[in-house]
Amino acid sequence: MNKSGPIIIIEDDIEDESMLKEIFKYLHHPNLIVFFNDCEAALEYLENIKDPPFLIISDINMPRLNGFQLREKLQNNEGLQLKCIPYLFFSTKAEQQHVIDAYSKSIQGFFVKPGTYSDLLRIIKNIIAYWKDCHSPNLVI
């Protein structure tokens, strides 16, 4: 896990992206935050970067390639799989089948987008704190 790597956020809702940008700015987070509104563009980026990202936070319902399909492609990419990149889903709702499908693809967290800025701030702070403290087999500090 590369704790100084970029945080990849895959989100096609402009309002959600804007709120997340505000939160990371407010937190003065040192990692680069890279947004994609398309899973295919995120996949291309992930396949071509040298330093692995710190986290991937992905919406599920995306055009063309959805979050589940992206997760599967990343799991099947041996080079990316070995980098131990935490993959989290951030969805509008937690339909039971989506949660089951997500964990069957070995995601590391499933979060529902809250309705308020303060709740979103709390969730993002908790996610970052957890993964900053977490260790992995290939920890890169």
DRENTORKOL-3810 file (N, C-alpha, C; in nm, 4 decimals):
REM DRENTORKOL-3810
@n.u->0.0855; n.v->-0.1175; n.w->0.0000; ca.u->0.0000; ca.v->0.0000; ca.w->0.0000; c.u->0.0900; c.v->0.1237; c.w->0.0000
@n.u->0.0606; n.v->0.2154; n.w->-0.0885; ca.u->0.1385; ca.v->0.3381; ca.w->-0.1024; c.u->0.0629; c.v->0.4516; c.w->-0.0328
@n.u->0.0959; n.v->0.4774; n.w->0.0921; ca.u->0.0211; ca.v->0.5765; ca.w->0.1704; c.u->0.0393; c.v->0.7187; c.w->0.1217
@n.u->0.1419; n.v->0.7436; n.w->0.0420; ca.u->0.1610; ca.v->0.8784; ca.w->-0.0118; c.u->0.1098; c.v->0.8904; c.w->-0.1556
@n.u->0.0543; n.v->0.7819; n.w->-0.2089; ca.u->0.0019; ca.v->0.7832; ca.w->-0.3452; c.u->-0.1281; c.v->0.8614; c.w->-0.3563
@n.u->-0.1713; n.v->0.8824; n.w->-0.4772; ca.u->-0.2949; ca.v->0.9590; ca.w->-0.4973; c.u->-0.4179; c.v->0.8824; c.w->-0.4487
@n.u->-0.5199; n.v->0.9566; n.w->-0.4149; ca.u->-0.6506; ca.v->0.9008; ca.w->-0.3842; c.u->-0.7332; c.v->0.9147; c.w->-0.5107
@n.u->-0.7803; n.v->0.8034; n.w->-0.5619; ca.u->-0.8592; ca.v->0.8015; ca.w->-0.6849; c.u->-1.0064; c.v->0.8000; c.w->-0.6468
@n.u->-1.0806; n.v->0.8966; n.w->-0.6989; ca.u->-1.2243; ca.v->0.9022; ca.w->-0.6736; c.u->-1.2954; c.v->0.8943; c.w->-0.8077
@n.u->-1.3811; n.v->0.7935; n.w->-0.8199; ca.u->-1.4550; ca.v->0.7724; ca.w->-0.9441; c.u->-1.6006; c.v->0.8048; c.w->-0.9157
@n.u->-1.6449; n.v->0.9180; n.w->-0.9679; ca.u->-1.7768; ca.v->0.9720; ca.w->-0.9358; c.u->-1.8287; c.v->1.0512; c.w->-1.0545
@n.u->-1.9493; n.v->1.0177; n.w->-1.1016; ca.u->-2.0039; ca.v->1.0886; ca.w->-1.2169; c.u->-2.1068; c.v->1.1953; c.w->-1.1800
@n.u->-2.1354; n.v->1.2124; n.w->-1.0507; ca.u->-2.2277; ca.v->1.3162; ca.w->-1.0064; c.u->-2.1473; c.v->1.4421; c.w->-0.9733
@n.u->-2.1724; n.v->1.5497; n.w->-1.0448; ca.u->-2.0951; ca.v->1.6723; ca.w->-1.0297; c.u->-2.1078; c.v->1.7297; c.w->-0.8891
@n.u->-2.2273; n.v->1.7237; n.w->-0.8310; ca.u->-2.2471; ca.v->1.7774; ca.w->-0.6956; c.u->-2.1689; c.v->1.6965; c.w->-0.5921
@n.u->-2.1705; n.v->1.5647; n.w->-0.6045; ca.u->-2.0937; ca.v->1.4805; ca.w->-0.5121; c.u->-1.9440; c.v->1.5070; c.w->-0.5278
@n.u->-1.8985; n.v->1.5198; n.w->-0.6502; ca.u->-1.7574; ca.v->1.5490; ca.w->-0.6746; c.u->-1.7191; c.v->1.6827; c.w->-0.6124
@n.u->-1.8033; n.v->1.7819; n.w->-0.6300; ca.u->-1.7765; ca.v->1.9146; ca.w->-0.5747; c.u->-1.7666; c.v->1.9099; c.w->-0.4223
@n.u->-1.8581; n.v->1.8366; n.w->-0.3595; ca.u->-1.8560; ca.v->1.8266; ca.w->-0.2133; c.u->-1.7303; c.v->1.7534; c.w->-0.1661
@n.u->-1.6924; n.v->1.6483; n.w->-0.2366; ca.u->-1.5706; ca.v->1.5760; ca.w->-0.1995; c.u->-1.4465; c.v->1.6639; c.w->-0.2165
@n.u->-1.4427; n.v->1.7430; n.w->-0.3214; ca.u->-1.3301; ca.v->1.8358; ca.w->-0.3398; c.u->-1.3217; c.v->1.9330; c.w->-0.2239
@n.u->-1.4352; n.v->1.9867; n.w->-0.1813; ca.u->-1.4387; ca.v->2.0791; ca.w->-0.0672; c.u->-1.3870; c.v->2.0108; c.w->0.0591
@n.u->-1.4281; n.v->1.8881; n.w->0.0818; ca.u->-1.3878; ca.v->1.8155; ca.w->0.2022; c.u->-1.2375; c.v->1.7908; c.w->0.2036
@n.u->-1.1820; n.v->1.7458; n.w->0.0926; ca.u->-1.0373; ca.v->1.7211; ca.w->0.0905; c.u->-0.9593; c.v->1.8514; c.w->0.1034
@n.u->-1.0121; n.v->1.9583; n.w->0.0502; ca.u->-0.9482; ca.v->2.0891; ca.w->0.0665; c.u->-0.9541; c.v->2.1309; c.w->0.2133
@n.u->-1.0685; n.v->2.1132; n.w->0.2754; ca.u->-1.0861; ca.v->2.1469; ca.w->0.4169; c.u->-0.9912; c.v->2.0653; c.w->0.5045
@n.u->-0.9729; n.v->1.9385; n.w->0.4723; ca.u->-0.8871; ca.v->1.8507; ca.w->0.5505; c.u->-0.7378; c.v->1.8771; c.w->0.5263
@n.u->-0.7046; n.v->1.9572; n.w->0.4263; ca.u->-0.5645; ca.v->1.9840; ca.w->0.3896; c.u->-0.4903; c.v->1.8523; c.w->0.3699
@n.u->-0.5560; n.v->1.7608; n.w->0.3015; ca.u->-0.4982; ca.v->1.6285; ca.w->0.2834; c.u->-0.3784; c.v->1.6360; c.w->0.1896
@n.u->-0.2635; n.v->1.5762; n.w->0.2286; ca.u->-0.1417; ca.v->1.5900; ca.w->0.1476; c.u->-0.1413; c.v->1.5076; c.w->0.0185
@n.u->-0.2189; n.v->1.4003; n.w->0.0129; ca.u->-0.2191; ca.v->1.3170; ca.w->-0.1077; c.u->-0.2882; c.v->1.3897; c.w->-0.2218
@n.u->-0.2395; n.v->1.3656; n.w->-0.3409; ca.u->-0.3058; ca.v->1.4152; ca.w->-0.4611; c.u->-0.4412; c.v->1.3473; c.w->-0.4708
@n.u->-0.5458; n.v->1.4221; n.w->-0.5029; ca.u->-0.6798; ca.v->1.3671; ca.w->-0.5205; c.u->-0.7095; c.v->1.3729; c.w->-0.6703
@n.u->-0.7355; n.v->1.2574; n.w->-0.7301; ca.u->-0.7597; ca.v->1.2497; ca.w->-0.8742; c.u->-0.9021; c.v->1.2007; c.w->-0.8968
@n.u->-0.9810; n.v->1.2817; n.w->-0.9667; ca.u->-1.1203; ca.v->1.2487; ca.w->-0.9940; c.u->-1.1371; c.v->1.1963; c.w->-1.1363
@n.u->-1.2236; n.v->1.0982; n.w->-1.1485; ca.u->-1.2659; ca.v->1.0474; ca.w->-1.2791; c.u->-1.4172; c.v->1.0375; c.w->-1.2773
@n.u->-1.4807; n.v->1.0746; n.w->-1.3888; ca.u->-1.6256; ca.v->1.0591; ca.w->-1.3973; c.u->-1.6614; c.v->0.9397; c.w->-1.4851
@n.u->-1.5637; n.v->0.8517; n.w->-1.5064; ca.u->-1.5790; ca.v->0.7394; ca.w->-1.5973; c.u->-1.4825; c.v->0.6296; c.w->-1.5533
@n.u->-1.5317; n.v->0.5090; n.w->-1.5343; ca.u->-1.4471; ca.v->0.3972; ca.w->-1.4906; c.u->-1.3436; c.v->0.3585; c.w->-1.5953
@n.u->-1.3755; n.v->0.3733; n.w->-1.7223; ca.u->-1.2790; ca.v->0.3382; ca.w->-1.8268; c.u->-1.1569; c.v->0.4295; c.w->-1.8214
@n.u->-1.1803; n.v->0.5586; n.w->-1.7997; ca.u->-1.0682; ca.v->0.6528; ca.w->-1.7882; c.u->-0.9856; c.v->0.6215; c.w->-1.6634
@n.u->-1.0532; n.v->0.5854; n.w->-1.5539; ca.u->-0.9822; ca.v->0.5490; ca.w->-1.4313; c.u->-0.8971; c.v->0.4239; c.w->-1.4538
@n.u->-0.9521; n.v->0.3252; n.w->-1.5233; ca.u->-0.8785; ca.v->0.2022; ca.w->-1.5521; c.u->-0.7539; c.v->0.2325; c.w->-1.6342
@n.u->-0.7684; n.v->0.3131; n.w->-1.7363; ca.u->-0.6526; ca.v->0.3493; ca.w->-1.8195; c.u->-0.5450; c.v->0.4176; c.w->-1.7346
@n.u->-0.5868; n.v->0.5094; n.w->-1.6498; ca.u->-0.4938; ca.v->0.5789; ca.w->-1.5605; c.u->-0.4225; c.v->0.4787; c.w->-1.4693
@n.u->-0.4999; n.v->0.3908; n.w->-1.4062; ca.u->-0.4430; ca.v->0.2953; ca.w->-1.3119; c.u->-0.3463; c.v->0.1978; c.w->-1.3793
@n.u->-0.3743; n.v->0.1622; n.w->-1.5026; ca.u->-0.2856; ca.v->0.0710; ca.w->-1.5750; c.u->-0.1557; c.v->0.1371; c.w->-1.6188
@n.u->-0.1520; n.v->0.2696; n.w->-1.6199; ca.u->-0.0360; ca.v->0.3401; ca.w->-1.6738; c.u->0.0448; c.v->0.4198; c.w->-1.5730
@n.u->0.0021; n.v->0.4263; n.w->-1.4467; ca.u->0.0810; ca.v->0.5025; ca.w->-1.3500; c.u->0.1892; c.v->0.4131; c.w->-1.2901
@n.u->0.3001; n.v->0.4761; n.w->-1.2506; ca.u->0.4110; ca.v->0.3997; ca.w->-1.1925; c.u->0.3895; c.v->0.3770; c.w->-1.0435
@n.u->0.3504; n.v->0.4814; n.w->-0.9714; ca.u->0.3277; ca.v->0.4688; ca.w->-0.8284; c.u->0.1818; c.v->0.4349; c.w->-0.8035
@n.u->0.1545; n.v->0.3293; n.w->-0.7266; ca.u->0.0152; ca.v->0.2917; ca.w->-0.7023; c.u->-0.0559; c.v->0.3954; c.w->-0.6162
@n.u->-0.1850; n.v->0.4067; n.w->-0.6329; ca.u->-0.2604; ca.v->0.4997; ca.w->-0.5495; c.u->-0.2732; c.v->0.4492; c.w->-0.4059
@n.u->-0.3082; n.v->0.5395; n.w->-0.3179; ca.u->-0.3317; ca.v->0.5071; ca.w->-0.1775; c.u->-0.4671; c.v->0.4378; c.w->-0.1620
@n.u->-0.5705; n.v->0.4932; n.w->-0.2254; ca.u->-0.7070; ca.v->0.4415; ca.w->-0.2157; c.u->-0.7799; c.v->0.4614; c.w->-0.3473
@n.u->-0.8782; n.v->0.3769; n.w->-0.3705; ca.u->-0.9734; ca.v->0.3976; ca.w->-0.4794; c.u->-1.1118; c.v->0.4018; c.w->-0.4154
@n.u->-1.1817; n.v->0.5121; n.w->-0.4364; ca.u->-1.3190; ca.v->0.5277; ca.w->-0.3883; c.u->-1.4063; c.v->0.5397; c.w->-0.5124
@n.u->-1.4953; n.v->0.4432; n.w->-0.5313; ca.u->-1.5702; ca.v->0.4351; ca.w->-0.6563; c.u->-1.7207; c.v->0.4279; c.w->-0.6338
@n.u->-1.7924; n.v->0.5027; n.w->-0.7153; ca.u->-1.9366; ca.v->0.4857; ca.w->-0.7231; c.u->-1.9614; c.v->0.3526; c.w->-0.7942
@n.u->-2.0801; n.v->0.2993; n.w->-0.7801; ca.u->-2.1130; ca.v->0.1727; ca.w->-0.8473; c.u->-2.1764; c.v->0.1985; c.w->-0.9831
@n.u->-2.2795; n.v->0.2797; n.w->-0.9849; ca.u->-2.3562; ca.v->0.3032; ca.w->-1.1077; c.u->-2.2881; c.v->0.4097; c.w->-1.1925
@n.u->-2.2132; n.v->0.3623; n.w->-1.2898; ca.u->-2.1383; ca.v->0.4508; ca.w->-1.3780; c.u->-2.1714; c.v->0.4148; c.w->-1.5228
@n.u->-2.1560; n.v->0.5128; n.w->-1.6129; ca.u->-2.1828; ca.v->0.4823; ca.w->-1.7537; c.u->-2.0769; c.v->0.3870; c.w->-1.8112
@n.u->-2.1125; n.v->0.3135; n.w->-1.9117; ca.u->-2.0276; ca.v->0.2193; ca.w->-1.9858; c.u->-1.9717; c.v->0.1070; c.w->-1.8997
@n.u->-1.8784; n.v->0.1367; n.w->-1.8134; ca.u->-1.8150; ca.v->0.0380; ca.w->-1.7265; c.u->-1.8529; c.v->0.0756; c.w->-1.5832
@n.u->-1.9233; n.v->-0.0145; n.w->-1.5113; ca.u->-1.9651; ca.v->0.0223; ca.w->-1.3756; c.u->-1.8570; c.v->-0.0132; c.w->-1.2734
@n.u->-1.8810; n.v->0.0233; n.w->-1.1492; ca.u->-1.7830; ca.v->0.0004; ca.w->-1.0436; c.u->-1.7496; c.v->-0.1459; c.w->-1.0221
@n.u->-1.8493; n.v->-0.2345; n.w->-1.0331; ca.u->-1.8238; ca.v->-0.3786; ca.w->-1.0189; c.u->-1.7324; c.v->-0.4286; c.w->-1.1303
@n.u->-1.7594; n.v->-0.3856; n.w->-1.2514; ca.u->-1.6779; ca.v->-0.4288; ca.w->-1.3651; c.u->-1.5348; c.v->-0.3780; c.w->-1.3531
@n.u->-1.5206; n.v->-0.2533; n.w->-1.3054; ca.u->-1.3866; ca.v->-0.1991; ca.w->-1.2859; c.u->-1.3127; c.v->-0.2803; c.w->-1.1802
@n.u->-1.3797; n.v->-0.3084; n.w->-1.0696; ca.u->-1.3170; ca.v->-0.3871; ca.w->-0.9633; c.u->-1.2695; c.v->-0.5220; c.w->-1.0166
@n.u->-1.3523; n.v->-0.5865; n.w->-1.0965; ca.u->-1.3159; ca.v->-0.7157; ca.w->-1.1534; c.u->-1.1937; c.v->-0.7036; c.w->-1.2444
@n.u->-1.1892; n.v->-0.5990; n.w->-1.3259; ca.u->-1.0738; ca.v->-0.5798; ca.w->-1.4144; c.u->-0.9459; c.v->-0.5569; c.w->-1.3334
@n.u->-0.9573; n.v->-0.4831; n.w->-1.2243; ca.u->-0.8401; ca.v->-0.4582; ca.w->-1.1408; c.u->-0.7943; c.v->-0.5867; c.w->-1.0718
@n.u->-0.8899; n.v->-0.6693; n.w->-1.0289; ca.u->-0.8543; ca.v->-0.7968; ca.w->-0.9665; c.u->-0.7863; c.v->-0.8910; c.w->-1.0653
@n.u->-0.8227; n.v->-0.8817; n.w->-1.1910; ca.u->-0.7646; ca.v->-0.9679; ca.w->-1.2938; c.u->-0.6340; c.v->-0.9144; c.w->-1.3503
@n.u->-0.5939; n.v->-0.7947; n.w->-1.3085; ca.u->-0.4690; ca.v->-0.7345; ca.w->-1.3524; c.u->-0.3636; c.v->-0.7656; c.w->-1.2463
@n.u->-0.2789; n.v->-0.8623; n.w->-1.2745; ca.u->-0.1829; ca.v->-0.9085; ca.w->-1.1750; c.u->-0.0936; c.v->-0.7970; c.w->-1.1220
@n.u->-0.0514; n.v->-0.7085; n.w->-1.2083; ca.u->0.0346; ca.v->-0.5981; ca.w->-1.1655; c.u->-0.0336; c.v->-0.5068; c.w->-1.0653
@n.u->-0.1606; n.v->-0.4781; n.w->-1.0877; ca.u->-0.2346; ca.v->-0.3924; ca.w->-0.9950; c.u->-0.2781; c.v->-0.4693; c.w->-0.8708
@n.u->-0.3132; n.v->-0.5948; n.w->-0.8869; ca.u->-0.3602; ca.v->-0.6747; ca.w->-0.7745; c.u->-0.2527; c.v->-0.6857; c.w->-0.6663
@n.u->-0.1295; n.v->-0.6990; n.w->-0.7055; ca.u->-0.0201; ca.v->-0.7151; ca.w->-0.6100; c.u->0.0157; c.v->-0.5869; c.w->-0.5358
@n.u->-0.0389; n.v->-0.4757; n.w->-0.5791; ca.u->-0.0068; ca.v->-0.3479; ca.w->-0.5148; c.u->-0.0940; c.v->-0.3199; c.w->-0.3924
@n.u->-0.1876; n.v->-0.4077; n.w->-0.3621; ca.u->-0.2718; ca.v->-0.3960; ca.w->-0.2419; c.u->-0.3370; c.v->-0.2584; c.w->-0.2303
@n.u->-0.4075; n.v->-0.2173; n.w->-0.3341; ca.u->-0.4748; ca.v->-0.0875; ca.w->-0.3345; c.u->-0.6139; c.v->-0.1054; c.w->-0.2732
@n.u->-0.6422; n.v->-0.0418; n.w->-0.1596; ca.u->-0.7762; ca.v->-0.0522; ca.w->-0.1029; c.u->-0.8805; c.v->0.0029; c.w->-0.2000
@n.u->-0.9869; n.v->-0.0733; n.w->-0.2187; ca.u->-1.0944; ca.v->-0.0377; ca.w->-0.3111; c.u->-1.2235; c.v->-0.0284; c.w->-0.2309
@n.u->-1.2840; n.v->0.0895; n.w->-0.2305; ca.u->-1.4052; ca.v->0.1153; ca.w->-0.1533; c.u->-1.5174; c.v->0.1594; c.w->-0.2456
@n.u->-1.6376; n.v->0.1135; n.w->-0.2165; ca.u->-1.7547; ca.v->0.1609; ca.w->-0.2891; c.u->-1.8236; c.v->0.2694; c.w->-0.2085
@n.u->-1.8674; n.v->0.3720; n.w->-0.2789; ca.u->-1.9404; ca.v->0.4843; ca.w->-0.2209; c.u->-2.0643; c.v->0.4996; c.w->-0.3074
@n.u->-2.1779; n.v->0.4569; n.w->-0.2562; ca.u->-2.2980; ca.v->0.4506; ca.w->-0.3380; c.u->-2.4121; c.v->0.5316; c.w->-0.2771
@n.u->-2.5100; n.v->0.5633; n.w->-0.3593; ca.u->-2.6260; ca.v->0.6391; ca.w->-0.3138; c.u->-2.7101; c.v->0.5597; c.w->-0.2148
@n.u->-2.7152; n.v->0.4278; n.w->-0.2337; ca.u->-2.7906; ca.v->0.3434; ca.w->-0.1409; c.u->-2.7239; c.v->0.2068; c.w->-0.1313
@n.u->-2.7578; n.v->0.1363; n.w->-0.0241; ca.u->-2.6979; ca.v->0.0054; ca.w->0.0005; c.u->-2.8009; c.v->-0.1036; c.w->-0.0251
@n.u->-2.8224; n.v->-0.1331; n.w->-0.1516; ca.u->-2.9098; ca.v->-0.2455; ca.w->-0.1845; c.u->-2.8373; c.v->-0.3731; c.w->-0.1425
@n.u->-2.9097; n.v->-0.4630; n.w->-0.0778; ca.u->-2.8474; ca.v->-0.5824; ca.w->-0.0225; c.u->-2.7664; c.v->-0.6589; c.w->-0.1277
@n.u->-2.8202; n.v->-0.6743; n.w->-0.2476; ca.u->-2.7475; ca.v->-0.7496; ca.w->-0.3500; c.u->-2.6203; c.v->-0.6775; c.w->-0.3916
@n.u->-2.6217; n.v->-0.5449; n.w->-0.3952; ca.u->-2.5001; ca.v->-0.4701; ca.w->-0.4286; c.u->-2.3924; c.v->-0.4916; c.w->-0.3222
@n.u->-2.4339; n.v->-0.4906; n.w->-0.1963; ca.u->-2.3374; ca.v->-0.5112; ca.w->-0.0883; c.u->-2.2795; c.v->-0.6522; c.w->-0.0962
@n.u->-2.3635; n.v->-0.7515; n.w->-0.1193; ca.u->-2.3168; ca.v->-0.8899; ca.w->-0.1338; c.u->-2.2209; c.v->-0.9013; c.w->-0.2524
@n.u->-2.2605; n.v->-0.8446; n.w->-0.3663; ca.u->-2.1748; ca.v->-0.8500; ca.w->-0.4857; c.u->-2.0416; c.v->-0.7802; c.w->-0.4612
@n.u->-2.0455; n.v->-0.6678; n.w->-0.3911; ca.u->-1.9232; ca.v->-0.5921; ca.w->-0.3644; c.u->-1.8252; c.v->-0.6737; c.w->-0.2806
@n.u->-1.8739; n.v->-0.7297; n.w->-0.1727; ca.u->-1.7840; ca.v->-0.8062; ca.w->-0.0867; c.u->-1.7405; c.v->-0.9370; c.w->-0.1511
@n.u->-1.8187; n.v->-0.9893; n.w->-0.2430; ca.u->-1.7753; ca.v->-1.1092; ca.w->-0.3150; c.u->-1.6593; c.v->-1.0769; c.w->-0.4088
@n.u->-1.6416; n.v->-0.9492; n.w->-0.4393; ca.u->-1.5291; ca.v->-0.9054; ca.w->-0.5229; c.u->-1.4145; c.v->-0.8522; c.w->-0.4367
@n.u->-1.4175; n.v->-0.8847; n.w->-0.3080; ca.u->-1.3107; ca.v->-0.8495; ca.w->-0.2131; c.u->-1.2862; c.v->-0.6992; c.w->-0.2006
@n.u->-1.3928; n.v->-0.6216; n.w->-0.2013; ca.u->-1.3721; ca.v->-0.4792; ca.w->-0.1745; c.u->-1.3425; c.v->-0.4625; c.w->-0.0261
@n.u->-1.2875; n.v->-0.3486; n.w->0.0112; ca.u->-1.2498; ca.v->-0.3268; ca.w->0.1500; c.u->-1.3477; c.v->-0.2372; c.w->0.2257
@n.u->-1.4552; n.v->-0.1949; n.w->0.1618; ca.u->-1.5555; ca.v->-0.1154; ca.w->0.2313; c.u->-1.6676; c.v->-0.0744; c.w->0.1386
@n.u->-1.7862; n.v->-0.0644; n.w->0.1956; ca.u->-1.9043; ca.v->-0.0212; ca.w->0.1209; c.u->-1.9703; c.v->0.0888; c.w->0.2036
@n.u->-1.9763; n.v->0.2089; n.w->0.1492; ca.u->-2.0303; ca.v->0.3238; ca.w->0.2203; c.u->-2.1451; c.v->0.3846; c.w->0.1414
@n.u->-2.2437; n.v->0.4344; n.w->0.2150; ca.u->-2.3564; ca.v->0.5038; ca.w->0.1531; c.u->-2.3296; c.v->0.6531; c.w->0.1639
@n.u->-2.3493; n.v->0.7231; n.w->0.0526; ca.u->-2.3302; ca.v->0.8682; ca.w->0.0501; c.u->-2.4326; c.v->0.9315; c.w->0.1439
@n.u->-2.3859; n.v->1.0037; n.w->0.2437; ca.u->-2.4794; ca.v->1.0658; ca.w->0.3366; c.u->-2.5433; c.v->1.1901; c.w->0.2763
@n.u->-2.6454; n.v->1.2394; n.w->0.3429; ca.u->-2.7188; ca.v->1.3551; ca.w->0.2929; c.u->-2.6622; c.v->1.4894; c.w->0.3353
@n.u->-2.5663; n.v->1.4880; n.w->0.4297; ca.u->-2.5148; ca.v->1.6159; ca.w->0.4775; c.u->-2.3635; c.v->1.6243; c.w->0.4615
@n.u->-2.3165; n.v->1.7464; n.w->0.4526; ca.u->-2.1735; ca.v->1.7734; ca.w->0.4423; c.u->-2.1012; c.v->1.7208; c.w->0.5656
@n.u->-2.1566; n.v->1.7459; n.w->0.6844; ca.u->-2.0895; ca.v->1.7045; ca.w->0.8081; c.u->-2.0771; c.v->1.5525; c.w->0.8166
@n.u->-2.1780; n.v->1.4794; n.w->0.7725; ca.u->-2.1692; ca.v->1.3334; ca.w->0.7731; c.u->-2.0673; c.v->1.2835; c.w->0.6711
@n.u->-2.0634; n.v->1.3469; n.w->0.5548; ca.u->-1.9648; ca.v->1.3089; ca.w->0.4538; c.u->-1.8235; c.v->1.3378; c.w->0.5045
@n.u->-1.8053; n.v->1.4511; n.w->0.5675; ca.u->-1.6752; ca.v->1.4857; ca.w->0.6255; c.u->-1.6320; c.v->1.3808; c.w->0.7275
@n.u->-1.7218; n.v->1.3419; n.w->0.8164; ca.u->-1.6921; ca.v->1.2412; ca.w->0.9179; c.u->-1.6513; c.v->1.1084; c.w->0.8534
@n.u->-1.7261; n.v->1.0665; n.w->0.7524; ca.u->-1.6964; ca.v->0.9388; ca.w->0.6856; c.u->-1.5600; c.v->0.9436; c.w->0.6172
@n.u->-1.5326; n.v->1.0499; n.w->0.5438; ca.u->-1.4037; ca.v->1.0608; ca.w->0.4732; c.u->-1.2890; c.v->1.0640; c.w->0.5735
@n.u->-1.3037; n.v->1.1398; n.w->0.6813; ca.u->-1.1991; ca.v->1.1438; ca.w->0.7843; c.u->-1.1743; c.v->1.0040; c.w->0.8413
@n.u->-1.2807; n.v->0.9290; n.w->0.8683; ca.u->-1.2667; ca.v->0.7943; ca.w->0.9226; c.u->-1.1989; c.v->0.6999; c.w->0.8236
@n.u->-1.2365; n.v->0.7093; n.w->0.6971; ca.u->-1.1758; ca.v->0.6246; ca.w->0.5935; c.u->-1.0258; c.v->0.6516; c.w->0.5849
@n.u->-0.9893; n.v->0.7780; n.w->0.5748; ca.u->-0.8479; ca.v->0.8146; ca.w->0.5608; c.u->-0.7691; c.v->0.7704; c.w->0.6837
@n.u->-0.8229; n.v->0.7977; n.w->0.8025; ca.u->-0.7527; ca.v->0.7609; ca.w->0.9260; c.u->-0.7315; c.v->0.6094; c.w->0.9336
@n.u->-0.8345; n.v->0.5338; n.w->0.9011; ca.u->-0.8242; ca.v->0.3878; ca.w->0.9059; c.u->-0.7133; c.v->0.3385; c.w->0.8134
@n.u->-0.7141; n.v->0.3840; n.w->0.6877; ca.u->-0.6173; ca.v->0.3317; ca.w->0.5918; c.u->-0.4775; c.v->0.3859; c.w->0.6156
@n.u->-0.4643; n.v->0.5034; n.w->0.6762; ca.u->-0.3309; ca.v->0.5540; ca.w->0.7117; c.u->-0.2683; c.v->0.4661; c.w->0.8198
@n.u->-0.3522; n.v->0.4119; n.w->0.9100; ca.u->-0.3020; ca.v->0.3272; ca.w->1.0184; c.u->-0.2860; c.v->0.1812; c.w->0.9783
@n.u->-0.3470; n.v->0.1416; n.w->0.8687; ca.u->-0.3500; ca.v->0.0020; ca.w->0.8259; c.u->-0.2158; c.v->-0.0392; c.w->0.7635
@n.u->-0.1788; n.v->-0.1659; n.w->0.7809; ca.u->-0.0575; ca.v->-0.2210; ca.w->0.7202; c.u->-0.0960; c.v->-0.3251; c.w->0.6161
@n.u->-0.0131; n.v->-0.3390; n.w->0.5163; ca.u->-0.0340; ca.v->-0.4385; ca.w->0.4118; c.u->0.0982; c.v->-0.5080; c.w->0.3838
@n.u->0.0953; n.v->-0.6197; n.w->0.3123; ca.u->0.2187; ca.v->-0.6957; ca.w->0.2868; c.u->0.3258; c.v->-0.6147; c.w->0.2132
@n.u->0.2834; n.v->-0.5190; n.w->0.1326; ca.u->0.3811; ca.v->-0.4430; ca.w->0.0537; c.u->0.3781; c.v->-0.2944; c.w->0.0901
@n.u->0.3703; n.v->-0.2648; n.w->0.2188; ca.u->0.3567; ca.v->-0.1276; ca.w->0.2664; c.u->0.4688; c.v->-0.0389; c.w->0.2124
@n.u->0.4263; n.v->0.0724; n.w->0.1523; ca.u->0.5181; ca.v->0.1746; ca.w->0.1048; c.u->0.4811; c.v->0.3017; c.w->0.1801
@n.u->0.5716; n.v->0.3547; n.w->0.2604; ca.u->0.5390; ca.v->0.4739; ca.w->0.3395; c.u->0.5813; c.v->0.5991; c.w->0.2668
END
